[in-house]
Amino acid sequence: MFVPVGERAQSFKGFTLITPAVSVGNVGQLAADLIISTLDMVRAGHFHTDCLIPMAGNNPYSREDQDAALLSTNAEVYWRTDLQLAVLQIRTPILPMKMKSFRKLLVSWIKASGFSRTVLLSSCHAHQRDDQQLLSSPLRYLLTPALRGRTEGTEGTLQGLGWREMERVSAFPGLTDSDRQRLYIPGGGVTKALYNDCCSENISMAVLLLFCSEGDNVPDAFTLVNHLNDWLHLLDKPVSSGLCSMENPVLLEAAVWKWCSSPDLLNVTEDCKLGRELRREPQDLDIVPDDEDEARL
């Protein structure tokens, strides 16, 4: 349930929603932090649910002392009205037995809010790529039929950027006479199931995911938001000059995107990563083919 800040509820009709999946390396969450901090987005409210591990803390995006004491929770919505952009930041893992409930709640809120499109930022285990994927960019995308069929030509735009759609794999590996294909997003958490839900509910959603490994995933977050910015044009890139050039991509990215001043931001993400590892969600284990429905739990 969305709980707005103040007495008057905000309207998100026509907005673009960006939200992360809790996935390998927490790349989507780190990317969402970069967007919120760089664009100085304002908190619109809390996303209250018992489907996430509880968490409360100080405001990680504070720039002044008086803002630091504001309470932050495990799921919050930030927005920029001039950009018609909203970001739902999820800071803790989904409880294993509540995944289906969380997906249902999120899909219901997206539909009720009237978002024009939703972008899910996610990641996938790099070590499970096939030979074809190893030879190409680590970025992949997925589009629901509702977004693919829109008149503005989203798919053509993404292909024009050189992006590749997430490949399907054989449903029965090793059987040469099987033509059945399925999505395989190991380490993607709720990504596949939420994407399938949005397909069924006729929601315009794009999934942007990056192949990566656990570790220092800040560079992966920079990579993901730069790709996102190529599509949505959230902010202008600086002119390359001197040390800040394409020969120094890390410096160039740092000149565009900025972290908040609080070190607690990365700590929250690391705690989320630790919590996910301790729980060892079934969809992250190799013994389960993929993050299928919670009936497998």
N, C-alpha and C positions, 0 to 999 in steps of 0.2 A: 504494500500500500504506500502510495506517495504522500508524504506529509510536507506541505509547503512551508517555507519560512514566512512568518507573518500570517495575517488573517485572510488575505486574499490569495486565492490559488492562481498560479501562472498558467498561461495558455501556450502550449507547444505546437499548436496547429501549424503545419507547413514547415516545421523545423527539421533539421537533420540530427539524428541521435547517434552518438558514438559511445560504445560501451565495450569493455574488455571481457574476454573469457579468462577464467583462472586456469592457465595452461602452463606448459613447460617454460621455465625461465621467467614467468610472470611478465613476459614481454608486452602483452596488451595493457596490463595495468601500469607499467612504467611509461608506455607511450601515452596513455590517458593522462598521467601526471604531467608529462611534458606539455600536452595541449592545454590543460587547465592552467598551469603556471605561466606559460608563455603568453597566452591570450588574456590573462588576468580575468578569468571567468568568475562570475558571482554565483555563490551557492543559492540555488532555487529551493532546495528542500532535501529531506531525507527519504530514502527508500526503505521503509520499515517492513521487515519480514523476519520470521523465525527460521527461515531456510538457510541463513548464513551463520557462521560462527560469530558470536557476539564480540564486539570490540568498541572501545571508546577511547578517545585521546584528544590531545590539543590539536589545534588547526595546523596542518602541515604546510599550508600555503600562506601563512601569515608573513607580512612584510613590515608590520609595526607591532610594538609590544602589546597594544590594546587588542589586537586581533588574535594573538597567540592563545588567549584563554578561551576562545570559542570552542565548543565541544564538537568533535568530529566523530562520526560513527562508521560502521562497516560498509555502508552503501549510501552515497550522496549524489545528488544531481546538481550540476553546475550549468550555467547558460550564458550566452551572449546574444542579446536581442538583435543587435545590428547585423550579426552574421547569421541569424536564425539557426543557431547551433546549440545543442545541449549535449552534455557528457554525463553519463551515469558511471561513476567510479565505484568499483567493487573492490574492497580492500581485504576481504577474508574469503576462505574457501566455502563452497556450498556443502552443507551437511549431506553425507552419502545417501541417506534415506529421504532427503527432501529435494532431490534434484528435479524430479518431475514436477513437484509443486512449485519450485522456483521458476522453472521454464514457463509453466502455465500462468503464473503471476506476472512475469515479465512480458509475455506475449499479450496478455490482457491489457496491461498498462500501455504498451506501445500502440495498440489499436485504439484504446480509449483516448489517448493523448493526441492522436491525429498527426503523428510524425510523417513527413513525406518520404523519408527513407531512413533506414537504420544501418549503421556500419559496425560490424563486430570485429574487434581486433584480437587476434589469436596467434598461436604458435604451434609447432609440431616438431616431434623428435627428428633431429637431423640425421641421426645414425640409422634411421629406417627408410631413408630415401633409396630409390632404385637407381640404376645406371643413368637413365634418361634425366632424372631429377638432379643428379650430381653434376651434370654437364650444363646446367642452366641456372638462372637466378634463383635464390632461395625464397623469393616471394611467390605466393599463389593467391588466387581469388576464387570466390564462389558467388554466384548470383541466384537469387530465387526467381522463379518464373515471373512473378509480379514486377520485379525490377528489370529483368531481362527484356520484357515486352514493352517497356515504356518508350514513348516517342522520342525522348531526348537522346537515345542511342548510347546508354551507359556502357554496354558491352563493347561497342565500337571504340568508345573513348579509352577504355582500359586496355584493349588490344593495341590501340595506337600508342599507348605508353610503353608497349613492349611487355606487358604483364601476361602471365600464362595462367589458365584456369587449372585448378587442382585436378590432377589426373585421378581417374577411377582405377581400381585394381580388380583383379579377378576375384570373384566371390569364392572360388574353389581353386586355390593355387595348385599348380601341378597337373591339373586336368586340362588337356589341350582341346577337348571337345566342348568346354564350357564357355559360353559367351556372356554369362551373367557378370555384371560389373557392380562395384559398390564403392562408396566413399570410405577412405581409410585415413583417419587423422589421429595417429597415436600421440598421446601427450596433450591432445587438444581439449581435454576436459569435456565441458558441456557443448563444445562447438558444433559437432555433427548433429546432435539431438536437437539443439536449438535451431539450427539451420533447417532441419527437416520439419520442425514445428512451424516455422515461418513460411515454408513452402506450402504446407497444408492450409495455413490460415490466410494465404494470399497477401502476405506482408512483403513490402519492398525492402529486402535486406541484401547487403553485400558483406561477405566475409573476407577479410584480409588477414592472411596468416604467413608466418615466416618460419622456415626451417631453422632450428637452433638447438643448442645444448645447454644444460644447466651450468651456471657459473656466473661470471660478471656479464649480465645481459643488458647493461646500459647501452653499449654500442648497437645491439639489436633493436632496442627501443628507438634510437635515433634513426636507424635504417627504416623501420616501419613507419614512423611519422613522416619521414621525408617522402616515402612513396605515397602515403596518404595525402600529403600536401601537393604532390604533383597532380593529383586528381581533383581535390576539393579547393585548392588555392586558399588555404586558411591564412597564410601570411606570405609576404614577399621574401625571396631569398636575397641575401646581401651580395653585392658585387664582389667577385673574387679579386683579391689584391694582396700582394705581399705574402705573409705567412698563411693568411686565411685564403687558401686557394684549393683547387681540386686536388693538388698534390698533397694537401694536408686536410683530408676529409673530416677528421675529428674536430679540428679547429673550425672548419667551415660550419659543421653542424652545431657546434657550441655557440657560434655567432648568431645562428638562427633561433635555436630553441634554448630555453633556459629552465634550469631547475629552480625550485623555490629555495629560499635561504635556509630552511629548516632541515637539519640532518635527519630528523625523525621520518621524513618522507621515504627514504630508502630503507630505514629500519622497519617501517610498517610493511613494506613489500617483502623484505627478507623474512619477517615473522609469518607472513602469508605463505611464503615458499616453504618455511619450516613446518607449518601446520599441515600443508598439503602432503609433504613427505612423510610426516609422522602418521597420517591417516592412511596413506597409500590407497588412494581411491582405486577401485577395480579397473576403471578404464585406463589407468596409467600403468597397469601391470601387463607384462608380455603374455600372460596366460589367457587373457581375454582379447579376442580379435580386435575390438574397437569399443568406443563408448556407446554401446547399444542401449536400449531402454533399460530403466531401472529394474525391470522384471528379472534381469540377470543377477541382481545383487542378492 
